[in-house]
Structure formats: C-alpha cells, structure tokens
Amino acid sequence: MPNDDTHKPPPAADDTAPKFAPLRWLWRFNHGLDIVKGLSMVTVLSSLAVGYLQYLNAYQEKVSSHAKEDMAAATTTFTEISRAFFELQALQQTLYSDFTRAVRDRADESDKALVTKNARAISERYENARIALRENIDMLTRKAEVYIDWASDTYRDPAEKHNVGDDPLSRQVLRDYAFDCSDKYNFPAFGNVHAENDDTPAKQVADDEYCAIAEKRGVDNKTMPKDAFVRICAGPNDKASKRIYWYSAKHHVLTMHYCFEAAHTRLAAARQWASHSERDAAKEREIVEREKEINAQLDDLAGRVSAFSSLALYQMERIRVKYRPVGFLCSVPLVRNIPRINCFPIRTASLTH
C-alpha cells in the first residue's frame, strides 16, 4: 500500500528560496527576470505606449494651465498699466486745456466760470492719481517685465543661468542720462519685419563708443525688429550708452512715467491755479505762450501710452502662439525632442538641475 501522494502540490516559491541572505537577493532578481520573460512583446510595447500617452496628456494639461495663467496675468497687467496712464494723461491734458482757455477768456479769476469749475474738479482727482502712480510705478514696471516681456519670450528658459539685474535701465538711469522725451529719435518705434538686414553702421558701434560719434540713429522702416532700440547718452564723454528696447514693455513703462513727470513739472503753474493755491504770474504767462509746444508734448505722451498698448497686445498674441496646440510631429517620440521644432513651450527639468 503505497502511502506516497502523487498529487502533492509543488512547494511555494518562498520555500525554494535560499535561506541565506547573500543568495536570497540574487534569487529574487532572477525570479523577476522569469516574470518579464513570460510577457509577450505586444504586452511590453503596449505598456510603454500607455505610459507615454499618459505622460503626453499630463504635459499638455500642464501647458494648458500655464497658458491660462500667463494670459490672465498679462491681461491684468496690461489693463492696470494702461488704465493708470490713460487716466492721468487725459486729466493732465484736460487741466492744461482748461487753464489756457480760462486765461484767454479772462475767466481765470472767476470761481463761477464753467471752465474754472471744471479745472477745480479735475485738480484733486489728478493729483491723487499721480501720487498713486508714483507709489506703484516700480511694481508696475516689474509686472510688465515678468508678465508681458518674460511670458511672451518663446525661447526663455527660467532654468538657464541669468544674472540678477541683467537689464540696467531704470528711472534713475533715465534721470541721470537726461532722457529727452521731445527728441523724435526717442519716440517708440518697432521697425519693419519686411526690412532688409543691411547692418547699418550706427548699430555696429559698441555701446562704450557710441556716445562719442556724431551721428545718432533712431528706428525707422529700414530697421529690423531685433534692432528696434535707441541708445541714450548723458554727454559725448560718457563711457557707455544705455539701450532702450521698444519691444520691452518694461522700458515703455519707465519712459512713459519719466515723460509724464516731466510734463507734470512743466505744468506747475496751471496746477497751482486749478488747486486754488498761490499763483505765479510769470510762469503762467510762459506756459500760455508755449501752448503749441506743450500741447505737442502732451500729444507725444498720449502717443507713448498708445505705443505701449500696441506692444502689450502684440506680446499677448505671442503668448497665444507660444501655447498654441502642437502638430502631429510633436506627439512622435524622439522627433518632438528636436530643438528647431520647438514642441516644448514649458521646459521640463533635467537631471542636472
């Protein structure tokens, strides 16, 4: 009578594993290979494809989220800056217009004259708005740089090395270099995308030599957009010029504020009259006699605000382009990694960072 059970189940896997620690890890590794060898090639490829598609979908969702955030921030920044400057420019121009009309009509001494009442009503609002802008101008400048300039730069990678303060332009620089708002060469211009790259001599002059040359060049229809900048000098003996780039929203905000403050100072006599303060007859006569010149200055300031608006809208369109849906090639492995195809509006972190 045989007592052997011919149907005895095979020993469990853990029972066949070596009991000694040095050999146990090797056994587990070999056991894992046995499992992989049991999978078909179709199963392996399917797993890789599913993983890749999941990664691609997660990446596109991240891109979509960034696009919404960048567009919202750029729109808010554009609205905030434009509203502040458009309001101030309109109030400033209206106040000066009311003053010159009151003087011509000999109504500047009458508190009951309509033009005088309008100026009185505008004065306090204008002064408060100007103080608010003065308090916030540095923050608005940085917002323009971060949410418009940086956000619209398709090839900017925050992970790359950047020096803090790479852009030297500031309110202090404009003041020290006595930026001339009335100089036609210092008015915003964006060049011509269809212009030929003729390498004009003035653009080839080094910054530390530019101030010593006789010819100064601005931006015209023959200027490529990449060369849409002007250089300013405090004097012919300056060691280096400073650049103002008209494709930089930050530079627009700085120059707009500087030119607004210049007009604000020049209209001191009109502001004193409107606020019912002590008047300066000599200065009042001066700004009335130079009405045409001052009106041109105020119109130029309005033009600067308009140029900023045009640039901001242009850069916001570039943000749309930066995040627009990619083509089929950008879904193909390896092909989408070719730099010139630019499939990655959001750079992924590398293992070296």
Short mmCIF file of the C-alpha atoms (twelve columns), coordinates in Angstrom:
data_MODEL
# 
_entry.id   MODEL 
# 
loop_
_atom_site.group_PDB 
_atom_site.id 
_atom_site.type_symbol 
_atom_site.label_atom_id 
_atom_site.label_alt_id 
_atom_site.label_comp_id 
_atom_site.label_asym_id 
_atom_site.label_seq_id 
_atom_site.Cartn_x 
_atom_site.Cartn_y 
_atom_site.Cartn_z 
_atom_site.pdbx_PDB_model_num 
ATOM 1   C CA . MET A 1   0.000   0.000   0.000   1 
ATOM 2   C CA . PRO A 2   1.751   2.996   -1.154  1 
ATOM 3   C CA . ASN A 3   1.495   5.981   1.173   1 
ATOM 4   C CA . ASP A 4   3.051   8.431   -1.283  1 
ATOM 5   C CA . ASP A 5   0.699   11.184  -2.506  1 
ATOM 6   C CA . THR A 6   1.395   11.539  -6.231  1 
ATOM 7   C CA . HIS A 7   -0.704  14.754  -6.323  1 
ATOM 8   C CA . LYS A 8   1.263   16.680  -3.756  1 
ATOM 9   C CA . PRO A 9   1.349   20.421  -4.737  1 
ATOM 10  C CA . PRO A 10  4.711   21.958  -5.617  1 
ATOM 11  C CA . PRO A 11  6.478   23.836  -2.886  1 
ATOM 12  C CA . ALA A 12  5.708   27.564  -2.555  1 
ATOM 13  C CA . ALA A 13  8.131   29.979  -4.133  1 
ATOM 14  C CA . ASP A 14  9.317   31.254  -0.776  1 
ATOM 15  C CA . ASP A 15  10.050  27.674  0.268   1 
ATOM 16  C CA . THR A 16  12.503  27.218  -2.607  1 
ATOM 17  C CA . ALA A 17  14.291  30.490  -1.977  1 
ATOM 18  C CA . PRO A 18  17.745  30.251  -0.416  1 
ATOM 19  C CA . LYS A 19  17.746  30.791  3.312   1 
ATOM 20  C CA . PHE A 20  20.998  32.694  3.315   1 
ATOM 21  C CA . ALA A 21  20.782  36.490  2.790   1 
ATOM 22  C CA . PRO A 22  23.714  36.789  0.294   1 
ATOM 23  C CA . LEU A 23  21.950  34.416  -2.121  1 
ATOM 24  C CA . ARG A 24  18.362  35.495  -1.430  1 
ATOM 25  C CA . TRP A 25  18.581  38.858  -3.236  1 
ATOM 26  C CA . LEU A 26  20.119  37.122  -6.301  1 
ATOM 27  C CA . TRP A 27  17.245  34.658  -6.332  1 
ATOM 28  C CA . ARG A 28  14.679  37.443  -6.197  1 
ATOM 29  C CA . PHE A 29  16.372  39.250  -9.106  1 
ATOM 30  C CA . ASN A 30  16.365  36.061  -11.206 1 
ATOM 31  C CA . HIS A 31  12.716  35.445  -10.282 1 
ATOM 32  C CA . GLY A 32  11.822  38.922  -11.579 1 
ATOM 33  C CA . LEU A 33  13.535  38.173  -14.882 1 
ATOM 34  C CA . ASP A 34  11.474  34.994  -15.207 1 
ATOM 35  C CA . ILE A 35  8.289   37.082  -14.942 1 
ATOM 36  C CA . VAL A 36  9.471   39.572  -17.601 1 
ATOM 37  C CA . LYS A 37  10.490  36.724  -19.921 1 
ATOM 38  C CA . GLY A 38  6.968   35.419  -19.618 1 
ATOM 39  C CA . LEU A 39  5.479   38.632  -21.075 1 
ATOM 40  C CA . SER A 40  4.865   38.916  -24.801 1 
ATOM 41  C CA . MET A 41  6.453   41.669  -26.883 1 
ATOM 42  C CA . VAL A 42  2.984   43.107  -27.552 1 
ATOM 43  C CA . THR A 43  2.341   43.434  -23.823 1 
ATOM 44  C CA . VAL A 44  5.618   45.264  -23.244 1 
ATOM 45  C CA . LEU A 45  5.087   47.668  -26.135 1 
ATOM 46  C CA . SER A 46  1.501   48.317  -25.094 1 
ATOM 47  C CA . SER A 47  2.635   49.206  -21.579 1 
ATOM 48  C CA . LEU A 48  5.233   51.613  -22.931 1 
ATOM 49  C CA . ALA A 49  2.691   53.222  -25.277 1 
ATOM 50  C CA . VAL A 50  0.154   53.688  -22.493 1 
ATOM 51  C CA . GLY A 51  2.807   55.221  -20.226 1 
ATOM 52  C CA . TYR A 52  3.943   57.578  -22.977 1 
ATOM 53  C CA . LEU A 53  0.411   58.719  -23.767 1 
ATOM 54  C CA . GLN A 54  -0.283  59.315  -20.088 1 
ATOM 55  C CA . TYR A 55  2.861   61.447  -19.848 1 
ATOM 56  C CA . LEU A 56  1.949   63.352  -23.015 1 
ATOM 57  C CA . ASN A 57  -1.563  64.038  -21.745 1 
ATOM 58  C CA . ALA A 58  -0.261  65.240  -18.371 1 
ATOM 59  C CA . TYR A 59  2.226   67.523  -20.132 1 
ATOM 60  C CA . GLN A 60  -0.470  69.049  -22.369 1 
ATOM 61  C CA . GLU A 61  -2.674  69.673  -19.343 1 
ATOM 62  C CA . LYS A 62  0.239   71.467  -17.701 1 
ATOM 63  C CA . VAL A 63  0.760   73.552  -20.845 1 
ATOM 64  C CA . SER A 64  -2.929  74.466  -20.931 1 
ATOM 65  C CA . SER A 65  -2.819  75.506  -17.274 1 
ATOM 66  C CA . HIS A 66  0.276   77.654  -17.835 1 
ATOM 67  C CA . ALA A 67  -1.320  79.270  -20.892 1 
ATOM 68  C CA . LYS A 68  -4.385  80.337  -18.913 1 
ATOM 69  C CA . GLU A 69  -2.249  81.687  -16.070 1 
ATOM 70  C CA . ASP A 70  0.103   83.611  -18.361 1 
ATOM 71  C CA . MET A 71  -2.715  85.126  -20.435 1 
ATOM 72  C CA . ALA A 72  -4.668  86.126  -17.333 1 
ATOM 73  C CA . ALA A 73  -1.604  87.744  -15.741 1 
ATOM 74  C CA . ALA A 74  -0.647  89.570  -18.962 1 
ATOM 75  C CA . THR A 75  -4.201  90.846  -19.463 1 
ATOM 76  C CA . THR A 76  -4.449  92.067  -15.871 1 
ATOM 77  C CA . THR A 77  -1.053  93.784  -16.103 1 
ATOM 78  C CA . PHE A 78  -1.897  95.453  -19.418 1 
ATOM 79  C CA . THR A 79  -5.241  96.697  -18.091 1 
ATOM 80  C CA . GLU A 80  -3.756  98.003  -14.847 1 
ATOM 81  C CA . ILE A 81  -0.924  99.918  -16.512 1 
ATOM 82  C CA . SER A 82  -2.989  101.256 -19.404 1 
ATOM 83  C CA . ARG A 83  -5.816  102.457 -17.173 1 
ATOM 84  C CA . ALA A 84  -3.422  104.305 -14.858 1 
ATOM 85  C CA . PHE A 85  -1.577  106.119 -17.658 1 
ATOM 86  C CA . PHE A 86  -4.605  106.808 -19.884 1 
ATOM 87  C CA . GLU A 87  -6.451  108.360 -16.962 1 
ATOM 88  C CA . LEU A 88  -3.529  110.537 -15.916 1 
ATOM 89  C CA . GLN A 89  -2.738  111.631 -19.454 1 
ATOM 90  C CA . ALA A 90  -6.364  112.605 -20.102 1 
ATOM 91  C CA . LEU A 91  -6.645  114.517 -16.808 1 
ATOM 92  C CA . GLN A 92  -3.348  116.289 -17.404 1 
ATOM 93  C CA . GLN A 93  -4.279  117.379 -20.902 1 
ATOM 94  C CA . THR A 94  -7.771  118.489 -19.842 1 
ATOM 95  C CA . LEU A 95  -6.440  120.500 -16.906 1 
ATOM 96  C CA . TYR A 96  -3.967  122.362 -19.122 1 
ATOM 97  C CA . SER A 97  -6.617  122.965 -21.782 1 
ATOM 98  C CA . ASP A 98  -8.999  124.412 -19.186 1 
ATOM 99  C CA . PHE A 99  -6.247  126.659 -17.843 1 
ATOM 100 C CA . THR A 100 -5.291  128.152 -21.214 1 
ATOM 101 C CA . ARG A 101 -8.961  128.663 -22.132 1 
ATOM 102 C CA . ALA A 102 -9.643  130.393 -18.817 1 
ATOM 103 C CA . VAL A 103 -6.682  132.739 -19.337 1 
ATOM 104 C CA . ARG A 104 -7.712  133.582 -22.910 1 
ATOM 105 C CA . ASP A 105 -11.310 134.214 -21.840 1 
ATOM 106 C CA . ARG A 106 -10.133 136.195 -18.797 1 
ATOM 107 C CA . ALA A 107 -12.080 133.817 -16.604 1 
ATOM 108 C CA . ASP A 108 -9.133  132.584 -14.563 1 
ATOM 109 C CA . GLU A 109 -10.066 134.912 -11.673 1 
ATOM 110 C CA . SER A 110 -13.709 133.859 -11.599 1 
ATOM 111 C CA . ASP A 111 -14.665 130.856 -9.476  1 
ATOM 112 C CA . LYS A 112 -18.102 130.820 -11.117 1 
ATOM 113 C CA . ALA A 113 -16.812 130.365 -14.661 1 
ATOM 114 C CA . LEU A 114 -17.569 126.886 -16.038 1 
ATOM 115 C CA . VAL A 115 -14.002 126.285 -17.222 1 
ATOM 116 C CA . THR A 116 -12.693 127.197 -13.762 1 
ATOM 117 C CA . LYS A 117 -15.153 124.882 -12.022 1 
ATOM 118 C CA . ASN A 118 -14.138 122.017 -14.307 1 
ATOM 119 C CA . ALA A 119 -10.453 122.597 -13.579 1 
ATOM 120 C CA . ARG A 120 -11.094 122.718 -9.832  1 
ATOM 121 C CA . ALA A 121 -12.982 119.395 -10.026 1 
ATOM 122 C CA . ILE A 122 -10.219 117.756 -12.046 1 
ATOM 123 C CA . SER A 123 -7.330  119.046 -9.925  1 
ATOM 124 C CA . GLU A 124 -7.800  116.883 -6.821  1 
ATOM 125 C CA . ARG A 125 -8.526  113.767 -8.859  1 
ATOM 126 C CA . TYR A 126 -5.429  114.380 -10.976 1 
ATOM 127 C CA . GLU A 127 -3.118  114.929 -8.010  1 
ATOM 128 C CA . ASN A 128 -4.392  111.806 -6.231  1 
ATOM 129 C CA . ALA A 129 -3.977  109.677 -9.349  1 
ATOM 130 C CA . ARG A 130 -0.464  110.991 -9.859  1 
ATOM 131 C CA . ILE A 131 0.503   110.151 -6.265  1 
ATOM 132 C CA . ALA A 132 -0.943  106.645 -6.633  1 
ATOM 133 C CA . LEU A 133 1.066   106.057 -9.802  1 
ATOM 134 C CA . ARG A 134 4.233   107.354 -8.167  1 
ATOM 135 C CA . GLU A 135 3.750   104.884 -5.318  1 
ATOM 136 C CA . ASN A 136 3.151   101.912 -7.618  1 
ATOM 137 C CA . ILE A 137 5.410   102.643 -10.589 1 
ATOM 138 C CA . ASP A 138 8.215   100.295 -9.543  1 
ATOM 139 C CA . MET A 139 5.762   97.429  -9.025  1 
ATOM 140 C CA . LEU A 140 4.070   98.128  -12.373 1 
ATOM 141 C CA . THR A 141 7.475   98.138  -14.057 1 
ATOM 142 C CA . ARG A 142 8.310   94.706  -12.682 1 
ATOM 143 C CA . LYS A 143 4.877   93.369  -13.572 1 
ATOM 144 C CA . ALA A 144 5.377   94.491  -17.166 1 
ATOM 145 C CA . GLU A 145 8.726   92.716  -17.237 1 
ATOM 146 C CA . VAL A 146 7.544   89.434  -15.688 1 
ATOM 147 C CA . TYR A 147 4.015   89.043  -17.043 1 
ATOM 148 C CA . ILE A 148 4.465   90.569  -20.513 1 
ATOM 149 C CA . ASP A 149 8.154   90.540  -21.501 1 
ATOM 150 C CA . TRP A 150 9.192   87.220  -19.992 1 
ATOM 151 C CA . ALA A 151 5.887   85.461  -20.625 1 
ATOM 152 C CA . SER A 152 5.931   86.331  -24.344 1 
ATOM 153 C CA . ASP A 153 9.533   85.200  -24.871 1 
ATOM 154 C CA . THR A 154 9.084   81.847  -26.615 1 
ATOM 155 C CA . TYR A 155 12.645  80.682  -26.017 1 
ATOM 156 C CA . ARG A 156 13.183  81.960  -22.480 1 
ATOM 157 C CA . ASP A 157 14.023  79.164  -20.064 1 
ATOM 158 C CA . PRO A 158 13.902  80.131  -16.357 1 
ATOM 159 C CA . ALA A 159 16.204  77.176  -15.613 1 
ATOM 160 C CA . GLU A 160 19.033  78.725  -17.637 1 
ATOM 161 C CA . LYS A 161 21.634  80.913  -15.974 1 
ATOM 162 C CA . HIS A 162 20.561  84.559  -15.666 1 
ATOM 163 C CA . ASN A 163 22.316  87.384  -13.867 1 
ATOM 164 C CA . VAL A 164 20.167  89.322  -11.429 1 
ATOM 165 C CA . GLY A 165 19.684  92.801  -12.851 1 
ATOM 166 C CA . ASP A 166 20.733  91.989  -16.430 1 
ATOM 167 C CA . ASP A 167 18.603  94.931  -17.620 1 
ATOM 168 C CA . PRO A 168 20.287  98.139  -16.372 1 
ATOM 169 C CA . LEU A 169 17.521  100.567 -17.420 1 
ATOM 170 C CA . SER A 170 15.750  102.241 -14.518 1 
ATOM 171 C CA . ARG A 171 14.112  105.514 -13.525 1 
ATOM 172 C CA . GLN A 172 17.442  106.645 -12.092 1 
ATOM 173 C CA . VAL A 173 19.249  105.916 -15.373 1 
ATOM 174 C CA . LEU A 174 16.704  107.954 -17.347 1 
ATOM 175 C CA . ARG A 175 17.135  110.821 -14.914 1 
ATOM 176 C CA . ASP A 176 20.943  110.650 -14.847 1 
ATOM 177 C CA . TYR A 177 21.103  110.467 -18.641 1 
ATOM 178 C CA . ALA A 178 18.554  113.289 -19.009 1 
ATOM 179 C CA . PHE A 179 16.317  111.320 -21.369 1 
ATOM 180 C CA . ASP A 180 14.868  113.783 -23.905 1 
ATOM 181 C CA . CYS A 181 11.178  112.994 -24.365 1 
ATOM 182 C CA . SER A 182 10.813  115.577 -27.153 1 
ATOM 183 C CA . ASP A 183 13.602  114.118 -29.306 1 
ATOM 184 C CA . LYS A 184 11.999  112.398 -32.296 1 
ATOM 185 C CA . TYR A 185 14.631  109.653 -32.128 1 
ATOM 186 C CA . ASN A 186 13.477  108.775 -28.607 1 
ATOM 187 C CA . PHE A 187 9.870   108.100 -29.599 1 
ATOM 188 C CA . PRO A 188 8.739   104.435 -29.617 1 
ATOM 189 C CA . ALA A 189 9.037   102.634 -32.944 1 
ATOM 190 C CA . PHE A 190 9.026   98.926  -33.742 1 
ATOM 191 C CA . GLY A 191 10.825  98.692  -37.050 1 
ATOM 192 C CA . ASN A 192 9.702   96.716  -40.070 1 
ATOM 193 C CA . VAL A 193 9.502   92.920  -40.218 1 
ATOM 194 C CA . HIS A 194 9.996   93.135  -44.002 1 
ATOM 195 C CA . ALA A 195 13.098  95.320  -43.811 1 
ATOM 196 C CA . GLU A 196 16.341  94.015  -45.233 1 
ATOM 197 C CA . ASN A 197 19.108  93.338  -42.780 1 
ATOM 198 C CA . ASP A 198 21.581  95.880  -44.162 1 
ATOM 199 C CA . ASP A 199 23.729  96.116  -40.985 1 
ATOM 200 C CA . THR A 200 23.654  99.898  -40.708 1 
ATOM 201 C CA . PRO A 201 26.900  101.317 -39.262 1 
ATOM 202 C CA . ALA A 202 25.296  103.016 -36.260 1 
ATOM 203 C CA . LYS A 203 24.041  99.682  -34.932 1 
ATOM 204 C CA . GLN A 204 27.507  98.171  -35.164 1 
ATOM 205 C CA . VAL A 205 29.092  100.781 -32.901 1 
ATOM 206 C CA . ALA A 206 29.871  99.394  -29.455 1 
ATOM 207 C CA . ASP A 207 27.954  100.854 -26.532 1 
ATOM 208 C CA . ASP A 208 31.120  102.221 -24.955 1 
ATOM 209 C CA . GLU A 209 31.966  104.099 -28.182 1 
ATOM 210 C CA . TYR A 210 28.505  105.221 -29.281 1 
ATOM 211 C CA . CYS A 211 28.317  108.464 -27.308 1 
ATOM 212 C CA . ALA A 212 31.450  109.840 -28.991 1 
ATOM 213 C CA . ILE A 213 30.160  109.566 -32.577 1 
ATOM 214 C CA . ALA A 214 28.404  112.475 -34.256 1 
ATOM 215 C CA . GLU A 215 25.562  110.549 -35.887 1 
ATOM 216 C CA . LYS A 216 22.738  109.227 -33.734 1 
ATOM 217 C CA . ARG A 217 20.251  106.791 -35.251 1 
ATOM 218 C CA . GLY A 218 16.686  106.022 -34.283 1 
ATOM 219 C CA . VAL A 219 14.260  103.368 -35.518 1 
ATOM 220 C CA . ASP A 220 12.659  103.669 -38.950 1 
ATOM 221 C CA . ASN A 221 11.087  101.489 -41.658 1 
ATOM 222 C CA . LYS A 222 14.504  100.137 -42.607 1 
ATOM 223 C CA . THR A 223 15.135  98.819  -39.108 1 
ATOM 224 C CA . MET A 224 14.694  95.150  -38.302 1 
ATOM 225 C CA . PRO A 225 12.550  94.471  -35.188 1 
ATOM 226 C CA . LYS A 226 15.570  92.939  -33.428 1 
ATOM 227 C CA . ASP A 227 17.299  96.331  -33.788 1 
ATOM 228 C CA . ALA A 228 14.324  98.372  -32.559 1 
ATOM 229 C CA . PHE A 229 16.191  100.142 -29.792 1 
ATOM 230 C CA . VAL A 230 17.729  103.534 -29.158 1 
ATOM 231 C CA . ARG A 231 20.797  104.441 -27.141 1 
ATOM 232 C CA . ILE A 232 20.964  107.395 -24.793 1 
ATOM 233 C CA . CYS A 233 23.981  109.314 -23.528 1 
ATOM 234 C CA . ALA A 234 24.376  111.843 -20.749 1 
ATOM 235 C CA . GLY A 235 27.162  113.515 -22.748 1 
ATOM 236 C CA . PRO A 236 29.726  112.907 -25.506 1 
ATOM 237 C CA . ASN A 237 32.335  111.790 -22.978 1 
ATOM 238 C CA . ASP A 238 30.223  109.057 -21.416 1 
ATOM 239 C CA . LYS A 239 31.971  105.720 -21.191 1 
ATOM 240 C CA . ALA A 240 28.892  103.731 -22.207 1 
ATOM 241 C CA . SER A 241 25.451  104.377 -23.604 1 
ATOM 242 C CA . LYS A 242 22.272  102.800 -22.285 1 
ATOM 243 C CA . ARG A 243 19.783  100.998 -24.502 1 
ATOM 244 C CA . ILE A 244 16.004  101.390 -24.592 1 
ATOM 245 C CA . TYR A 245 14.315  98.462  -26.322 1 
ATOM 246 C CA . TRP A 246 10.916  99.289  -27.801 1 
ATOM 247 C CA . TYR A 247 9.899   95.623  -27.717 1 
ATOM 248 C CA . SER A 248 10.199  95.697  -23.921 1 
ATOM 249 C CA . ALA A 249 7.025   96.574  -22.013 1 
ATOM 250 C CA . LYS A 250 9.198   97.393  -19.016 1 
ATOM 251 C CA . HIS A 251 11.104  100.040 -20.978 1 
ATOM 252 C CA . HIS A 252 7.852   101.555 -22.197 1 
ATOM 253 C CA . VAL A 253 6.536   101.897 -18.654 1 
ATOM 254 C CA . LEU A 254 9.771   103.528 -17.484 1 
ATOM 255 C CA . THR A 255 9.884   106.073 -20.326 1 
ATOM 256 C CA . MET A 256 6.139   106.808 -20.096 1 
ATOM 257 C CA . HIS A 257 6.420   107.621 -16.414 1 
ATOM 258 C CA . TYR A 258 9.542   109.713 -16.892 1 
ATOM 259 C CA . CYS A 259 7.905   111.780 -19.639 1 
ATOM 260 C CA . PHE A 260 4.703   112.141 -17.646 1 
ATOM 261 C CA . GLU A 261 6.658   113.503 -14.683 1 
ATOM 262 C CA . ALA A 262 8.462   115.939 -16.991 1 
ATOM 263 C CA . ALA A 263 5.127   117.302 -18.230 1 
ATOM 264 C CA . HIS A 264 3.759   117.344 -14.679 1 
ATOM 265 C CA . THR A 265 6.638   119.551 -13.522 1 
ATOM 266 C CA . ARG A 266 6.290   121.865 -16.504 1 
ATOM 267 C CA . LEU A 267 2.591   122.454 -15.776 1 
ATOM 268 C CA . ALA A 268 3.186   123.521 -12.169 1 
ATOM 269 C CA . ALA A 269 1.658   126.976 -12.758 1 
ATOM 270 C CA . ALA A 270 -1.551  125.512 -14.214 1 
ATOM 271 C CA . ARG A 271 -1.804  123.030 -11.344 1 
ATOM 272 C CA . GLN A 272 -1.378  125.815 -8.797  1 
ATOM 273 C CA . TRP A 273 -4.226  127.773 -10.418 1 
ATOM 274 C CA . ALA A 274 -6.507  124.722 -10.581 1 
ATOM 275 C CA . SER A 275 -5.903  123.813 -6.937  1 
ATOM 276 C CA . HIS A 276 -6.573  127.403 -5.790  1 
ATOM 277 C CA . SER A 277 -3.002  127.693 -4.497  1 
ATOM 278 C CA . GLU A 278 -0.718  130.710 -4.648  1 
ATOM 279 C CA . ARG A 279 -0.214  131.650 -8.303  1 
ATOM 280 C CA . ASP A 280 2.955   132.519 -10.244 1 
ATOM 281 C CA . ALA A 281 2.062   135.038 -12.933 1 
ATOM 282 C CA . ALA A 282 5.400   134.810 -14.765 1 
ATOM 283 C CA . LYS A 283 5.234   131.014 -15.104 1 
ATOM 284 C CA . GLU A 284 1.580   131.198 -16.122 1 
ATOM 285 C CA . ARG A 285 2.451   133.560 -18.984 1 
ATOM 286 C CA . GLU A 286 5.275   131.237 -20.054 1 
ATOM 287 C CA . ILE A 287 3.140   128.100 -20.368 1 
ATOM 288 C CA . VAL A 288 0.397   130.041 -22.144 1 
ATOM 289 C CA . GLU A 289 2.849   131.481 -24.664 1 
ATOM 290 C CA . ARG A 290 4.231   127.993 -25.321 1 
ATOM 291 C CA . GLU A 291 0.818   126.402 -25.711 1 
ATOM 292 C CA . LYS A 292 1.599   124.832 -29.075 1 
ATOM 293 C CA . GLU A 293 4.844   123.318 -27.799 1 
ATOM 294 C CA . ILE A 294 3.235   121.998 -24.612 1 
ATOM 295 C CA . ASN A 295 0.277   120.530 -26.493 1 
ATOM 296 C CA . ALA A 296 2.748   118.696 -28.743 1 
ATOM 297 C CA . GLN A 297 4.481   117.365 -25.616 1 
ATOM 298 C CA . LEU A 298 1.178   116.121 -24.196 1 
ATOM 299 C CA . ASP A 299 0.230   114.569 -27.541 1 
ATOM 300 C CA . ASP A 300 3.565   112.751 -27.600 1 
ATOM 301 C CA . LEU A 301 2.826   111.357 -24.154 1 
ATOM 302 C CA . ALA A 302 -0.532  110.094 -25.405 1 
ATOM 303 C CA . GLY A 303 1.339   108.501 -28.311 1 
ATOM 304 C CA . ARG A 304 3.688   106.742 -25.894 1 
ATOM 305 C CA . VAL A 305 0.756   105.285 -23.967 1 
ATOM 306 C CA . SER A 306 -0.798  104.136 -27.234 1 
ATOM 307 C CA . ALA A 307 2.510   102.547 -28.318 1 
ATOM 308 C CA . PHE A 308 2.661   100.627 -25.038 1 
ATOM 309 C CA . SER A 309 -0.870  99.336  -25.619 1 
ATOM 310 C CA . SER A 310 0.039   98.217  -29.134 1 
ATOM 311 C CA . LEU A 311 3.128   96.390  -27.874 1 
ATOM 312 C CA . ALA A 312 1.279   94.734  -25.000 1 
ATOM 313 C CA . LEU A 313 -1.425  93.399  -27.324 1 
ATOM 314 C CA . TYR A 314 1.269   92.192  -29.745 1 
ATOM 315 C CA . GLN A 315 3.117   90.364  -26.972 1 
ATOM 316 C CA . MET A 316 -0.104  88.829  -25.706 1 
ATOM 317 C CA . GLU A 317 -0.597  87.374  -29.173 1 
ATOM 318 C CA . ARG A 318 2.909   85.922  -28.900 1 
ATOM 319 C CA . ILE A 319 1.824   84.212  -25.673 1 
ATOM 320 C CA . ARG A 320 -1.043  82.640  -27.607 1 
ATOM 321 C CA . VAL A 321 1.408   81.447  -30.251 1 
ATOM 322 C CA . LYS A 322 3.724   80.092  -27.579 1 
ATOM 323 C CA . TYR A 323 0.995   77.858  -26.149 1 
ATOM 324 C CA . ARG A 324 -0.991  77.049  -29.290 1 
ATOM 325 C CA . PRO A 325 -1.731  73.329  -29.947 1 
ATOM 326 C CA . VAL A 326 1.196   71.470  -31.459 1 
ATOM 327 C CA . GLY A 327 1.153   69.410  -34.647 1 
ATOM 328 C CA . PHE A 328 1.396   65.664  -35.117 1 
ATOM 329 C CA . LEU A 329 5.212   65.650  -35.138 1 
ATOM 330 C CA . CYS A 330 5.215   66.839  -31.549 1 
ATOM 331 C CA . SER A 331 3.492   63.633  -30.489 1 
ATOM 332 C CA . VAL A 332 6.104   61.387  -32.103 1 
ATOM 333 C CA . PRO A 333 8.762   60.108  -29.662 1 
ATOM 334 C CA . LEU A 334 12.300  61.394  -30.269 1 
ATOM 335 C CA . VAL A 335 11.113  63.645  -33.126 1 
ATOM 336 C CA . ARG A 336 9.450   66.014  -30.646 1 
ATOM 337 C CA . ASN A 337 12.808  66.478  -28.924 1 
ATOM 338 C CA . ILE A 338 14.388  68.176  -31.941 1 
ATOM 339 C CA . PRO A 339 15.069  71.779  -30.770 1 
ATOM 340 C CA . ARG A 340 14.125  73.555  -34.005 1 
ATOM 341 C CA . ILE A 341 10.623  72.037  -33.931 1 
ATOM 342 C CA . ASN A 342 10.083  73.743  -30.546 1 
ATOM 343 C CA . CYS A 343 7.468   71.351  -29.170 1 
ATOM 344 C CA . PHE A 344 8.080   72.350  -25.558 1 
ATOM 345 C CA . PRO A 345 6.592   75.724  -24.516 1 
ATOM 346 C CA . ILE A 346 7.244   74.566  -20.955 1 
ATOM 347 C CA . ARG A 347 10.750  73.248  -20.367 1 
ATOM 348 C CA . THR A 348 10.970  70.095  -18.263 1 
ATOM 349 C CA . ALA A 349 13.614  69.889  -15.564 1 
ATOM 350 C CA . SER A 350 16.726  67.943  -16.455 1 
ATOM 351 C CA . LEU A 351 18.549  65.557  -14.147 1 
ATOM 352 C CA . THR A 352 21.451  68.013  -13.824 1 
ATOM 353 C CA . HIS A 353 19.370  70.710  -12.126 1 
# 
